[in-house]
Amino acid sequence: MREYVGGGYAFDLEDNEPSIRCVAAPVRDASRRIVAGISIASTVPYMPLEKMAELIPVIKQVAARLSAQLGAKA
């Protein structure tokens, strides 16, 4: 979990639903509070760990753009 906090993303490795994995990132407002989250989810055959790692920069970039629209500064 500390890696997720420091990295600005999180993985769900079938913790919530069997056979479903996701990569997620927080969306912040102008006060830097987390007000939402965004994720990319798929079934295990389409979401191996390698694919999840590739999606980290994508999900973080989208979350940063959404956060900026809400007034958050980088």
PDB file of N, H, CA, C and O in Angstrom:
ATOM      1  N   MET A   1       0.819  -1.190   0.000  1.00  0.00           N
ATOM      2  CA  MET A   1       0.000   0.000   0.000  1.00  0.00           C
ATOM      3  C   MET A   1       0.863   1.254   0.000  1.00  0.00           C
ATOM      4  O   MET A   1       0.504   2.245  -0.637  1.00  0.00           O
ATOM      5  N   ARG A   2       1.980   1.232   0.693  1.00  0.00           N
ATOM      6  H   ARG A   2       2.271   0.428   1.210  1.00  0.00           H
ATOM      7  CA  ARG A   2       2.857   2.410   0.704  1.00  0.00           C
ATOM      8  C   ARG A   2       3.371   2.724  -0.689  1.00  0.00           C
ATOM      9  O   ARG A   2       3.514   3.890  -1.056  1.00  0.00           O
ATOM     10  N   GLU A   3       3.647   1.687  -1.463  1.00  0.00           N
ATOM     11  H   GLU A   3       3.530   0.739  -1.165  1.00  0.00           H
ATOM     12  CA  GLU A   3       4.079   1.893  -2.847  1.00  0.00           C
ATOM     13  C   GLU A   3       2.983   2.588  -3.641  1.00  0.00           C
ATOM     14  O   GLU A   3       3.266   3.465  -4.456  1.00  0.00           O
ATOM     15  N   TYR A   4       1.745   2.204  -3.408  1.00  0.00           N
ATOM     16  H   TYR A   4       1.515   1.491  -2.746  1.00  0.00           H
ATOM     17  CA  TYR A   4       0.628   2.826  -4.116  1.00  0.00           C
ATOM     18  C   TYR A   4       0.506   4.303  -3.746  1.00  0.00           C
ATOM     19  O   TYR A   4       0.351   5.151  -4.624  1.00  0.00           O
ATOM     20  N   VAL A   5       0.574   4.612  -2.463  1.00  0.00           N
ATOM     21  H   VAL A   5       0.700   3.923  -1.749  1.00  0.00           H
ATOM     22  CA  VAL A   5       0.462   6.009  -2.028  1.00  0.00           C
ATOM     23  C   VAL A   5       1.592   6.828  -2.638  1.00  0.00           C
ATOM     24  O   VAL A   5       1.355   7.907  -3.179  1.00  0.00           O
ATOM     25  N   GLY A   6       2.799   6.329  -2.556  1.00  0.00           N
ATOM     26  H   GLY A   6       2.992   5.452  -2.116  1.00  0.00           H
ATOM     27  CA  GLY A   6       3.947   7.038  -3.109  1.00  0.00           C
ATOM     28  C   GLY A   6       3.909   7.128  -4.619  1.00  0.00           C
ATOM     29  O   GLY A   6       4.393   8.100  -5.200  1.00  0.00           O
ATOM     30  N   GLY A   7       3.341   6.125  -5.257  1.00  0.00           N
ATOM     31  H   GLY A   7       2.948   5.335  -4.785  1.00  0.00           H
ATOM     32  CA  GLY A   7       3.309   6.087  -6.712  1.00  0.00           C
ATOM     33  C   GLY A   7       2.110   6.781  -7.325  1.00  0.00           C
ATOM     34  O   GLY A   7       2.103   7.051  -8.526  1.00  0.00           O
ATOM     35  N   GLY A   8       1.093   7.078  -6.523  1.00  0.00           N
ATOM     36  H   GLY A   8       1.099   6.860  -5.547  1.00  0.00           H
ATOM     37  CA  GLY A   8      -0.082   7.757  -7.028  1.00  0.00           C
ATOM     38  C   GLY A   8      -1.023   6.875  -7.837  1.00  0.00           C
ATOM     39  O   GLY A   8      -1.742   7.370  -8.705  1.00  0.00           O
ATOM     40  N   TYR A   9      -1.025   5.585  -7.568  1.00  0.00           N
ATOM     41  H   TYR A   9      -0.441   5.183  -6.863  1.00  0.00           H
ATOM     42  CA  TYR A   9      -1.890   4.642  -8.271  1.00  0.00           C
ATOM     43  C   TYR A   9      -2.165   3.464  -7.336  1.00  0.00           C
ATOM     44  O   TYR A   9      -1.563   3.351  -6.269  1.00  0.00           O
ATOM     45  N   ALA A  10      -3.068   2.605  -7.746  1.00  0.00           N
ATOM     46  H   ALA A  10      -3.558   2.697  -8.613  1.00  0.00           H
ATOM     47  CA  ALA A  10      -3.351   1.383  -6.994  1.00  0.00           C
ATOM     48  C   ALA A  10      -3.751   0.274  -7.958  1.00  0.00           C
ATOM     49  O   ALA A  10      -4.289   0.529  -9.036  1.00  0.00           O
ATOM     50  N   PHE A  11      -3.482  -0.943  -7.556  1.00  0.00           N
ATOM     51  H   PHE A  11      -3.044  -1.151  -6.681  1.00  0.00           H
ATOM     52  CA  PHE A  11      -3.920  -2.122  -8.293  1.00  0.00           C
ATOM     53  C   PHE A  11      -5.020  -2.814  -7.494  1.00  0.00           C
ATOM     54  O   PHE A  11      -4.996  -2.810  -6.263  1.00  0.00           O
ATOM     55  N   ASP A  12      -5.967  -3.398  -8.186  1.00  0.00           N
ATOM     56  H   ASP A  12      -5.985  -3.402  -9.186  1.00  0.00           H
ATOM     57  CA  ASP A  12      -6.910  -4.347  -7.602  1.00  0.00           C
ATOM     58  C   ASP A  12      -6.601  -5.668  -8.284  1.00  0.00           C
ATOM     59  O   ASP A  12      -6.848  -5.839  -9.478  1.00  0.00           O
ATOM     60  N   LEU A  13      -6.064  -6.592  -7.518  1.00  0.00           N
ATOM     61  H   LEU A  13      -5.864  -6.454  -6.548  1.00  0.00           H
ATOM     62  CA  LEU A  13      -5.670  -7.900  -8.048  1.00  0.00           C
ATOM     63  C   LEU A  13      -6.699  -8.950  -7.643  1.00  0.00           C
ATOM     64  O   LEU A  13      -6.398  -9.891  -6.909  1.00  0.00           O
ATOM     65  N   GLU A  14      -7.915  -8.765  -8.137  1.00  0.00           N
ATOM     66  H   GLU A  14      -8.160  -8.001  -8.733  1.00  0.00           H
ATOM     67  CA  GLU A  14      -9.044  -9.647  -7.843  1.00  0.00           C
ATOM     68  C   GLU A  14      -9.465  -9.571  -6.381  1.00  0.00           C
ATOM     69  O   GLU A  14     -10.110 -10.491  -5.877  1.00  0.00           O
ATOM     70  N   ASP A  15      -9.109  -8.485  -5.691  1.00  0.00           N
ATOM     71  H   ASP A  15      -8.586  -7.737  -6.100  1.00  0.00           H
ATOM     72  CA  ASP A  15      -9.477  -8.330  -4.283  1.00  0.00           C
ATOM     73  C   ASP A  15     -10.970  -8.086  -4.113  1.00  0.00           C
ATOM     74  O   ASP A  15     -11.576  -8.548  -3.147  1.00  0.00           O
ATOM     75  N   ASN A  16     -11.557  -7.360  -5.052  1.00  0.00           N
ATOM     76  H   ASN A  16     -11.065  -6.984  -5.837  1.00  0.00           H
ATOM     77  CA  ASN A  16     -12.964  -6.992  -4.943  1.00  0.00           C
ATOM     78  C   ASN A  16     -13.883  -7.977  -5.663  1.00  0.00           C
ATOM     79  O   ASN A  16     -14.981  -8.268  -5.189  1.00  0.00           O
ATOM     80  N   GLU A  17     -13.437  -8.481  -6.792  1.00  0.00           N
ATOM     81  H   GLU A  17     -12.545  -8.245  -7.177  1.00  0.00           H
ATOM     82  CA  GLU A  17     -14.262  -9.362  -7.620  1.00  0.00           C
ATOM     83  C   GLU A  17     -13.370 -10.421  -8.268  1.00  0.00           C
ATOM     84  O   GLU A  17     -12.374 -10.063  -8.897  1.00  0.00           O
ATOM     85  N   PRO A  18     -13.685 -11.698  -8.140  1.00  0.00           N
ATOM     86  CA  PRO A  18     -12.874 -12.725  -8.778  1.00  0.00           C
ATOM     87  C   PRO A  18     -12.764 -12.497 -10.290  1.00  0.00           C
ATOM     88  O   PRO A  18     -13.743 -12.140 -10.947  1.00  0.00           O
ATOM     89  N   SER A  19     -11.586 -12.703 -10.819  1.00  0.00           N
ATOM     90  H   SER A  19     -10.791 -12.993 -10.286  1.00  0.00           H
ATOM     91  CA  SER A  19     -11.279 -12.608 -12.253  1.00  0.00           C
ATOM     92  C   SER A  19     -11.233 -11.183 -12.798  1.00  0.00           C
ATOM     93  O   SER A  19     -11.076 -10.996 -14.005  1.00  0.00           O
ATOM     94  N   ILE A  20     -11.366 -10.173 -11.934  1.00  0.00           N
ATOM     95  H   ILE A  20     -11.493 -10.325 -10.953  1.00  0.00           H
ATOM     96  CA  ILE A  20     -11.304  -8.780 -12.380  1.00  0.00           C
ATOM     97  C   ILE A  20     -10.099  -8.094 -11.736  1.00  0.00           C
ATOM     98  O   ILE A  20      -9.878  -8.185 -10.529  1.00  0.00           O
ATOM     99  N   ARG A  21      -9.331  -7.407 -12.578  1.00  0.00           N
ATOM    100  H   ARG A  21      -9.511  -7.333 -13.559  1.00  0.00           H
ATOM    101  CA  ARG A  21      -8.191  -6.620 -12.112  1.00  0.00           C
ATOM    102  C   ARG A  21      -8.350  -5.190 -12.603  1.00  0.00           C
ATOM    103  O   ARG A  21      -8.973  -4.949 -13.637  1.00  0.00           O
ATOM    104  N   CYS A  22      -7.785  -4.241 -11.861  1.00  0.00           N
ATOM    105  H   CYS A  22      -7.279  -4.437 -11.022  1.00  0.00           H
ATOM    106  CA  CYS A  22      -7.837  -2.863 -12.340  1.00  0.00           C
ATOM    107  C   CYS A  22      -6.641  -2.068 -11.856  1.00  0.00           C
ATOM    108  O   CYS A  22      -5.975  -2.410 -10.879  1.00  0.00           O
ATOM    109  N   VAL A  23      -6.402  -0.992 -12.587  1.00  0.00           N
ATOM    110  H   VAL A  23      -6.943  -0.715 -13.381  1.00  0.00           H
ATOM    111  CA  VAL A  23      -5.378  -0.005 -12.250  1.00  0.00           C
ATOM    112  C   VAL A  23      -6.148   1.290 -12.005  1.00  0.00           C
ATOM    113  O   VAL A  23      -6.978   1.675 -12.829  1.00  0.00           O
ATOM    114  N   ALA A  24      -5.889   1.965 -10.888  1.00  0.00           N
ATOM    115  H   ALA A  24      -5.215   1.652 -10.219  1.00  0.00           H
ATOM    116  CA  ALA A  24      -6.659   3.148 -10.532  1.00  0.00           C
ATOM    117  C   ALA A  24      -5.743   4.274 -10.059  1.00  0.00           C
ATOM    118  O   ALA A  24      -4.602   4.048  -9.656  1.00  0.00           O
ATOM    119  N   ALA A  25      -6.279   5.495 -10.122  1.00  0.00           N
ATOM    120  H   ALA A  25      -7.206   5.678 -10.449  1.00  0.00           H
ATOM    121  CA  ALA A  25      -5.560   6.672  -9.633  1.00  0.00           C
ATOM    122  C   ALA A  25      -6.569   7.657  -9.049  1.00  0.00           C
ATOM    123  O   ALA A  25      -7.721   7.705  -9.480  1.00  0.00           O
ATOM    124  N   PRO A  26      -6.126   8.442  -8.062  1.00  0.00           N
ATOM    125  CA  PRO A  26      -7.035   9.408  -7.447  1.00  0.00           C
ATOM    126  C   PRO A  26      -7.182  10.673  -8.285  1.00  0.00           C
ATOM    127  O   PRO A  26      -6.263  11.076  -8.998  1.00  0.00           O
ATOM    128  N   VAL A  27      -8.354  11.286  -8.184  1.00  0.00           N
ATOM    129  H   VAL A  27      -9.101  10.959  -7.604  1.00  0.00           H
ATOM    130  CA  VAL A  27      -8.616  12.596  -8.779  1.00  0.00           C
ATOM    131  C   VAL A  27      -8.765  13.564  -7.606  1.00  0.00           C
ATOM    132  O   VAL A  27      -9.522  13.312  -6.669  1.00  0.00           O
ATOM    133  N   ARG A  28      -8.028  14.681  -7.674  1.00  0.00           N
ATOM    134  H   ARG A  28      -7.412  14.886  -8.435  1.00  0.00           H
ATOM    135  CA  ARG A  28      -7.990  15.635  -6.565  1.00  0.00           C
ATOM    136  C   ARG A  28      -8.598  16.975  -6.967  1.00  0.00           C
ATOM    137  O   ARG A  28      -8.616  17.343  -8.142  1.00  0.00           O
ATOM    138  N   ASP A  29      -9.092  17.693  -5.964  1.00  0.00           N
ATOM    139  H   ASP A  29      -9.077  17.394  -5.010  1.00  0.00           H
ATOM    140  CA  ASP A  29      -9.632  19.027  -6.219  1.00  0.00           C
ATOM    141  C   ASP A  29      -8.570  20.087  -5.925  1.00  0.00           C
ATOM    142  O   ASP A  29      -7.405  19.760  -5.698  1.00  0.00           O
ATOM    143  N   ALA A  30      -8.974  21.343  -5.932  1.00  0.00           N
ATOM    144  H   ALA A  30      -9.920  21.609  -6.117  1.00  0.00           H
ATOM    145  CA  ALA A  30      -8.032  22.446  -5.737  1.00  0.00           C
ATOM    146  C   ALA A  30      -7.339  22.386  -4.377  1.00  0.00           C
ATOM    147  O   ALA A  30      -6.220  22.880  -4.238  1.00  0.00           O
ATOM    148  N   SER A  31      -7.973  21.799  -3.387  1.00  0.00           N
ATOM    149  H   SER A  31      -8.882  21.397  -3.500  1.00  0.00           H
ATOM    150  CA  SER A  31      -7.353  21.676  -2.064  1.00  0.00           C
ATOM    151  C   SER A  31      -6.486  20.426  -1.949  1.00  0.00           C
ATOM    152  O   SER A  31      -5.939  20.138  -0.884  1.00  0.00           O
ATOM    153  N   ARG A  32      -6.364  19.688  -3.049  1.00  0.00           N
ATOM    154  H   ARG A  32      -6.809  19.922  -3.914  1.00  0.00           H
ATOM    155  CA  ARG A  32      -5.576  18.453  -3.139  1.00  0.00           C
ATOM    156  C   ARG A  32      -6.232  17.271  -2.431  1.00  0.00           C
ATOM    157  O   ARG A  32      -5.609  16.225  -2.248  1.00  0.00           O
ATOM    158  N   ARG A  33      -7.494  17.442  -2.034  1.00  0.00           N
ATOM    159  H   ARG A  33      -8.000  18.291  -2.182  1.00  0.00           H
ATOM    160  CA  ARG A  33      -8.218  16.313  -1.447  1.00  0.00           C
ATOM    161  C   ARG A  33      -8.656  15.369  -2.553  1.00  0.00           C
ATOM    162  O   ARG A  33      -8.975  15.805  -3.659  1.00  0.00           O
ATOM    163  N   ILE A  34      -8.672  14.094  -2.256  1.00  0.00           N
ATOM    164  H   ILE A  34      -8.413  13.741  -1.357  1.00  0.00           H
ATOM    165  CA  ILE A  34      -9.174  13.111  -3.212  1.00  0.00           C
ATOM    166  C   ILE A  34     -10.694  13.219  -3.228  1.00  0.00           C
ATOM    167  O   ILE A  34     -11.354  13.039  -2.205  1.00  0.00           O
ATOM    168  N   VAL A  35     -11.239  13.518  -4.414  1.00  0.00           N
ATOM    169  H   VAL A  35     -10.702  13.664  -5.245  1.00  0.00           H
ATOM    170  CA  VAL A  35     -12.687  13.674  -4.560  1.00  0.00           C
ATOM    171  C   VAL A  35     -13.292  12.611  -5.463  1.00  0.00           C
ATOM    172  O   VAL A  35     -14.513  12.469  -5.529  1.00  0.00           O
ATOM    173  N   ALA A  36     -12.442  11.863  -6.158  1.00  0.00           N
ATOM    174  H   ALA A  36     -11.450  11.979  -6.104  1.00  0.00           H
ATOM    175  CA  ALA A  36     -12.927  10.815  -7.058  1.00  0.00           C
ATOM    176  C   ALA A  36     -11.750   9.911  -7.415  1.00  0.00           C
ATOM    177  O   ALA A  36     -10.611  10.146  -7.012  1.00  0.00           O
ATOM    178  N   GLY A  37     -12.054   8.909  -8.154  1.00  0.00           N
ATOM    179  H   GLY A  37     -12.979   8.718  -8.481  1.00  0.00           H
ATOM    180  CA  GLY A  37     -11.019   8.018  -8.661  1.00  0.00           C
ATOM    181  C   GLY A  37     -11.364   7.612 -10.077  1.00  0.00           C
ATOM    182  O   GLY A  37     -12.516   7.693 -10.503  1.00  0.00           O
ATOM    183  N   ILE A  38     -10.358   7.179 -10.792  1.00  0.00           N
ATOM    184  H   ILE A  38      -9.422   7.113 -10.447  1.00  0.00           H
ATOM    185  CA  ILE A  38     -10.557   6.692 -12.154  1.00  0.00           C
ATOM    186  C   ILE A  38      -9.811   5.371 -12.260  1.00  0.00           C
ATOM    187  O   ILE A  38      -8.736   5.204 -11.685  1.00  0.00           O
ATOM    188  N   SER A  39     -10.392   4.435 -13.003  1.00  0.00           N
ATOM    189  H   SER A  39     -11.266   4.571 -13.470  1.00  0.00           H
ATOM    190  CA  SER A  39      -9.730   3.137 -13.123  1.00  0.00           C
ATOM    191  C   SER A  39      -9.953   2.534 -14.499  1.00  0.00           C
ATOM    192  O   SER A  39     -10.876   2.896 -15.229  1.00  0.00           O
ATOM    193  N   ILE A  40      -9.075   1.607 -14.818  1.00  0.00           N
ATOM    194  H   ILE A  40      -8.325   1.313 -14.225  1.00  0.00           H
ATOM    195  CA  ILE A  40      -9.187   0.780 -16.012  1.00  0.00           C
ATOM    196  C   ILE A  40      -9.285  -0.648 -15.505  1.00  0.00           C
ATOM    197  O   ILE A  40      -8.404  -1.118 -14.784  1.00  0.00           O
ATOM    198  N   ALA A  41     -10.345  -1.331 -15.876  1.00  0.00           N
ATOM    199  H   ALA A  41     -11.060  -0.949 -16.462  1.00  0.00           H
ATOM    200  CA  ALA A  41     -10.576  -2.687 -15.380  1.00  0.00           C
ATOM    201  C   ALA A  41     -10.772  -3.658 -16.532  1.00  0.00           C
ATOM    202  O   ALA A  41     -11.248  -3.293 -17.606  1.00  0.00           O
ATOM    203  N   SER A  42     -10.392  -4.905 -16.280  1.00  0.00           N
ATOM    204  H   SER A  42     -10.005  -5.202 -15.407  1.00  0.00           H
ATOM    205  CA  SER A  42     -10.594  -5.965 -17.265  1.00  0.00           C
ATOM    206  C   SER A  42     -10.488  -7.312 -16.567  1.00  0.00           C
ATOM    207  O   SER A  42     -10.128  -7.400 -15.393  1.00  0.00           O
ATOM    208  N   THR A  43     -10.806  -8.341 -17.307  1.00  0.00           N
ATOM    209  H   THR A  43     -11.099  -8.270 -18.260  1.00  0.00           H
ATOM    210  CA  THR A  43     -10.670  -9.691 -16.763  1.00  0.00           C
ATOM    211  C   THR A  43      -9.204 -10.114 -16.794  1.00  0.00           C
ATOM    212  O   THR A  43      -8.400  -9.571 -17.551  1.00  0.00           O
ATOM    213  N   VAL A  44      -8.883 -11.073 -15.974  1.00  0.00           N
ATOM    214  H   VAL A  44      -9.536 -11.515 -15.359  1.00  0.00           H
ATOM    215  CA  VAL A  44      -7.492 -11.519 -15.817  1.00  0.00           C
ATOM    216  C   VAL A  44      -6.810 -11.858 -17.151  1.00  0.00           C
ATOM    217  O   VAL A  44      -5.665 -11.451 -17.349  1.00  0.00           O
ATOM    218  N   PRO A  45      -7.454 -12.579 -18.070  1.00  0.00           N
ATOM    219  CA  PRO A  45      -6.741 -12.908 -19.311  1.00  0.00           C
ATOM    220  C   PRO A  45      -6.282 -11.679 -20.102  1.00  0.00           C
ATOM    221  O   PRO A  45      -5.284 -11.737 -20.821  1.00  0.00           O
ATOM    222  N   TYR A  46      -7.010 -10.575 -19.966  1.00  0.00           N
ATOM    223  H   TYR A  46      -7.820 -10.528 -19.382  1.00  0.00           H
ATOM    224  CA  TYR A  46      -6.662  -9.351 -20.697  1.00  0.00           C
ATOM    225  C   TYR A  46      -5.877  -8.359 -19.847  1.00  0.00           C
ATOM    226  O   TYR A  46      -5.479  -7.305 -20.343  1.00  0.00           O
ATOM    227  N   MET A  47      -5.647  -8.683 -18.561  1.00  0.00           N
ATOM    228  H   MET A  47      -5.970  -9.540 -18.158  1.00  0.00           H
ATOM    229  CA  MET A  47      -4.991  -7.751 -17.659  1.00  0.00           C
ATOM    230  C   MET A  47      -3.891  -8.452 -16.853  1.00  0.00           C
ATOM    231  O   MET A  47      -3.956  -8.502 -15.625  1.00  0.00           O
ATOM    232  N   PRO A  48      -2.875  -8.995 -17.553  1.00  0.00           N
ATOM    233  CA  PRO A  48      -1.752  -9.577 -16.814  1.00  0.00           C
ATOM    234  C   PRO A  48      -0.974  -8.457 -16.110  1.00  0.00           C
ATOM    235  O   PRO A  48      -1.157  -7.279 -16.420  1.00  0.00           O
ATOM    236  N   LEU A  49      -0.126  -8.821 -15.185  1.00  0.00           N
ATOM    237  H   LEU A  49       0.023  -9.778 -14.933  1.00  0.00           H
ATOM    238  CA  LEU A  49       0.635  -7.829 -14.434  1.00  0.00           C
ATOM    239  C   LEU A  49       1.454  -6.912 -15.340  1.00  0.00           C
ATOM    240  O   LEU A  49       1.624  -5.730 -15.040  1.00  0.00           O
ATOM    241  N   GLU A  50       1.957  -7.450 -16.438  1.00  0.00           N
ATOM    242  H   GLU A  50       1.819  -8.410 -16.682  1.00  0.00           H
ATOM    243  CA  GLU A  50       2.743  -6.630 -17.365  1.00  0.00           C
ATOM    244  C   GLU A  50       1.888  -5.519 -17.953  1.00  0.00           C
ATOM    245  O   GLU A  50       2.343  -4.380 -18.056  1.00  0.00           O
ATOM    246  N   LYS A  51       0.661  -5.830 -18.337  1.00  0.00           N
ATOM    247  H   LYS A  51       0.291  -6.756 -18.254  1.00  0.00           H
ATOM    248  CA  LYS A  51      -0.262  -4.844 -18.891  1.00  0.00           C
ATOM    249  C   LYS A  51      -0.618  -3.812 -17.831  1.00  0.00           C
ATOM    250  O   LYS A  51      -0.704  -2.620 -18.125  1.00  0.00           O
ATOM    251  N   MET A  52      -0.824  -4.263 -16.609  1.00  0.00           N
ATOM    252  H   MET A  52      -0.755  -5.232 -16.370  1.00  0.00           H
ATOM    253  CA  MET A  52      -1.142  -3.342 -15.525  1.00  0.00           C
ATOM    254  C   MET A  52      -0.022  -2.328 -15.342  1.00  0.00           C
ATOM    255  O   MET A  52      -0.278  -1.136 -15.172  1.00  0.00           O
ATOM    256  N   ALA A  53       1.207  -2.799 -15.377  1.00  0.00           N
ATOM    257  H   ALA A  53       1.414  -3.767 -15.516  1.00  0.00           H
ATOM    258  CA  ALA A  53       2.355  -1.900 -15.230  1.00  0.00           C
ATOM    259  C   ALA A  53       2.402  -0.881 -16.372  1.00  0.00           C
ATOM    260  O   ALA A  53       2.735   0.283 -16.148  1.00  0.00           O
ATOM    261  N   GLU A  54       2.073  -1.309 -17.583  1.00  0.00           N
ATOM    262  H   GLU A  54       1.803  -2.254 -17.765  1.00  0.00           H
ATOM    263  CA  GLU A  54       2.059  -0.400 -18.733  1.00  0.00           C
ATOM    264  C   GLU A  54       0.975   0.674 -18.585  1.00  0.00           C
ATOM    265  O   GLU A  54       1.119   1.776 -19.114  1.00  0.00           O
ATOM    266  N   LEU A  55      -0.095   0.358 -17.874  1.00  0.00           N
ATOM    267  H   LEU A  55      -0.211  -0.537 -17.444  1.00  0.00           H
ATOM    268  CA  LEU A  55      -1.216   1.291 -17.738  1.00  0.00           C
ATOM    269  C   LEU A  55      -1.014   2.329 -16.629  1.00  0.00           C
ATOM    270  O   LEU A  55      -1.766   3.301 -16.558  1.00  0.00           O
ATOM    271  N   ILE A  56      -0.027   2.143 -15.774  1.00  0.00           N
ATOM    272  H   ILE A  56       0.584   1.353 -15.831  1.00  0.00           H
ATOM    273  CA  ILE A  56       0.204   3.100 -14.685  1.00  0.00           C
ATOM    274  C   ILE A  56       0.381   4.519 -15.211  1.00  0.00           C
ATOM    275  O   ILE A  56      -0.331   5.412 -14.751  1.00  0.00           O
ATOM    276  N   PRO A  57       1.299   4.779 -16.159  1.00  0.00           N
ATOM    277  CA  PRO A  57       1.443   6.172 -16.609  1.00  0.00           C
ATOM    278  C   PRO A  57       0.198   6.702 -17.318  1.00  0.00           C
ATOM    279  O   PRO A  57      -0.085   7.898 -17.250  1.00  0.00           O
ATOM    280  N   VAL A  58      -0.535   5.846 -17.985  1.00  0.00           N
ATOM    281  H   VAL A  58      -0.305   4.874 -18.041  1.00  0.00           H
ATOM    282  CA  VAL A  58      -1.762   6.278 -18.681  1.00  0.00           C
ATOM    283  C   VAL A  58      -2.800   6.745 -17.671  1.00  0.00           C
ATOM    284  O   VAL A  58      -3.342   7.842 -17.806  1.00  0.00           O
ATOM    285  N   ILE A  59      -3.082   5.936 -16.669  1.00  0.00           N
ATOM    286  H   ILE A  59      -2.642   5.045 -16.559  1.00  0.00           H
ATOM    287  CA  ILE A  59      -4.115   6.280 -15.691  1.00  0.00           C
ATOM    288  C   ILE A  59      -3.696   7.478 -14.862  1.00  0.00           C
ATOM    289  O   ILE A  59      -4.537   8.306 -14.511  1.00  0.00           O
ATOM    290  N   LYS A  60      -2.404   7.590 -14.538  1.00  0.00           N
ATOM    291  H   LYS A  60      -1.721   6.918 -14.823  1.00  0.00           H
ATOM    292  CA  LYS A  60      -1.930   8.749 -13.781  1.00  0.00           C
ATOM    293  C   LYS A  60      -2.059  10.032 -14.591  1.00  0.00           C
ATOM    294  O   LYS A  60      -2.407  11.076 -14.039  1.00  0.00           O
ATOM    295  N   GLN A  61      -1.786   9.973 -15.880  1.00  0.00           N
ATOM    296  H   GLN A  61      -1.503   9.125 -16.329  1.00  0.00           H
ATOM    297  CA  GLN A  61      -1.896  11.150 -16.731  1.00  0.00           C
ATOM    298  C   GLN A  61      -3.349  11.625 -16.833  1.00  0.00           C
ATOM    299  O   GLN A  61      -3.624  12.821 -16.736  1.00  0.00           O
ATOM    300  N   VAL A  62      -4.260  10.698 -17.025  1.00  0.00           N
ATOM    301  H   VAL A  62      -4.036   9.726 -17.104  1.00  0.00           H
ATOM    302  CA  VAL A  62      -5.674  11.059 -17.113  1.00  0.00           C
ATOM    303  C   VAL A  62      -6.156  11.627 -15.779  1.00  0.00           C
ATOM    304  O   VAL A  62      -6.875  12.626 -15.759  1.00  0.00           O
ATOM    305  N   ALA A  63      -5.773  11.008 -14.675  1.00  0.00           N
ATOM    306  H   ALA A  63      -5.189  10.197 -14.691  1.00  0.00           H
ATOM    307  CA  ALA A  63      -6.166  11.511 -13.356  1.00  0.00           C
ATOM    308  C   ALA A  63      -5.600  12.912 -13.127  1.00  0.00           C
ATOM    309  O   ALA A  63      -6.279  13.766 -12.556  1.00  0.00           O
ATOM    310  N   ALA A  64      -4.374  13.154 -13.564  1.00  0.00           N
ATOM    311  H   ALA A  64      -3.823  12.461 -14.028  1.00  0.00           H
ATOM    312  CA  ALA A  64      -3.772  14.484 -13.413  1.00  0.00           C
ATOM    313  C   ALA A  64      -4.520  15.527 -14.236  1.00  0.00           C
ATOM    314  O   ALA A  64      -4.719  16.649 -13.771  1.00  0.00           O
ATOM    315  N   ARG A  65      -4.935  15.175 -15.444  1.00  0.00           N
ATOM    316  H   ARG A  65      -4.774  14.263 -15.821  1.00  0.00           H
ATOM    317  CA  ARG A  65      -5.702  16.112 -16.283  1.00  0.00           C
ATOM    318  C   ARG A  65      -7.053  16.435 -15.648  1.00  0.00           C
ATOM    319  O   ARG A  65      -7.469  17.593 -15.619  1.00  0.00           O
ATOM    320  N   LEU A  66      -7.734  15.409 -15.141  1.00  0.00           N
ATOM    321  H   LEU A  66      -7.396  14.468 -15.165  1.00  0.00           H
ATOM    322  CA  LEU A  66      -9.012  15.640 -14.474  1.00  0.00           C
ATOM    323  C   LEU A  66      -8.817  16.503 -13.222  1.00  0.00           C
ATOM    324  O   LEU A  66      -9.605  17.412 -12.960  1.00  0.00           O
ATOM    325  N   SER A  67      -7.778  16.216 -12.465  1.00  0.00           N
ATOM    326  H   SER A  67      -7.138  15.477 -12.678  1.00  0.00           H
ATOM    327  CA  SER A  67      -7.486  16.986 -11.259  1.00  0.00           C
ATOM    328  C   SER A  67      -7.209  18.444 -11.624  1.00  0.00           C
ATOM    329  O   SER A  67      -7.681  19.353 -10.941  1.00  0.00           O
ATOM    330  N   ALA A  68      -6.459  18.670 -12.679  1.00  0.00           N
ATOM    331  H   ALA A  68      -6.075  17.931 -13.234  1.00  0.00           H
ATOM    332  CA  ALA A  68      -6.166  20.042 -13.105  1.00  0.00           C
ATOM    333  C   ALA A  68      -7.440  20.785 -13.453  1.00  0.00           C
ATOM    334  O   ALA A  68      -7.566  21.974 -13.161  1.00  0.00           O
ATOM    335  N   GLN A  69      -8.386  20.097 -14.076  1.00  0.00           N
ATOM    336  H   GLN A  69      -8.284  19.131 -14.314  1.00  0.00           H
ATOM    337  CA  GLN A  69      -9.661  20.727 -14.417  1.00  0.00           C
ATOM    338  C   GLN A  69     -10.454  21.103 -13.160  1.00  0.00           C
ATOM    339  O   GLN A  69     -11.308  21.989 -13.199  1.00  0.00           O
ATOM    340  N   LEU A  70     -10.167  20.428 -12.060  1.00  0.00           N
ATOM    341  H   LEU A  70      -9.474  19.707 -12.029  1.00  0.00           H
ATOM    342  CA  LEU A  70     -10.822  20.727 -10.784  1.00  0.00           C
ATOM    343  C   LEU A  70     -10.015  21.716  -9.954  1.00  0.00           C
ATOM    344  O   LEU A  70     -10.368  22.013  -8.812  1.00  0.00           O
ATOM    345  N   GLY A  71      -8.925  22.229 -10.535  1.00  0.00           N
ATOM    346  H   GLY A  71      -8.638  21.988 -11.463  1.00  0.00           H
ATOM    347  CA  GLY A  71      -8.136  23.254  -9.864  1.00  0.00           C
ATOM    348  C   GLY A  71      -6.895  22.759  -9.146  1.00  0.00           C
ATOM    349  O   GLY A  71      -6.168  23.567  -8.567  1.00  0.00           O
ATOM    350  N   ALA A  72      -6.629  21.469  -9.163  1.00  0.00           N
ATOM    351  H   ALA A  72      -7.220  20.813  -9.633  1.00  0.00           H
ATOM    352  CA  ALA A  72      -5.433  20.946  -8.494  1.00  0.00           C
ATOM    353  C   ALA A  72      -4.186  21.339  -9.285  1.00  0.00           C
ATOM    354  O   ALA A  72      -4.167  21.281 -10.514  1.00  0.00           O
ATOM    355  N   LYS A  73      -3.173  21.730  -8.571  1.00  0.00           N
ATOM    356  H   LYS A  73      -3.188  21.777  -7.572  1.00  0.00           H
ATOM    357  CA  LYS A  73      -1.900  22.051  -9.196  1.00  0.00           C
ATOM    358  C   LYS A  73      -0.955  20.880  -9.011  1.00  0.00           C
ATOM    359  O   LYS A  73      -1.004  20.194  -7.990  1.00  0.00           O
ATOM    360  N   ALA A  74      -0.105  20.649  -9.981  1.00  0.00           N
ATOM    361  H   ALA A  74      -0.065  21.206 -10.810  1.00  0.00           H
ATOM    362  CA  ALA A  74       0.816  19.504  -9.951  1.00  0.00           C
ATOM    363  C   ALA A  74       1.812  19.597  -8.823  1.00  0.00           C
ATOM    364  O   ALA A  74       2.651  18.711  -8.665  1.00  0.00           O
TER     365      ALA A  74
END
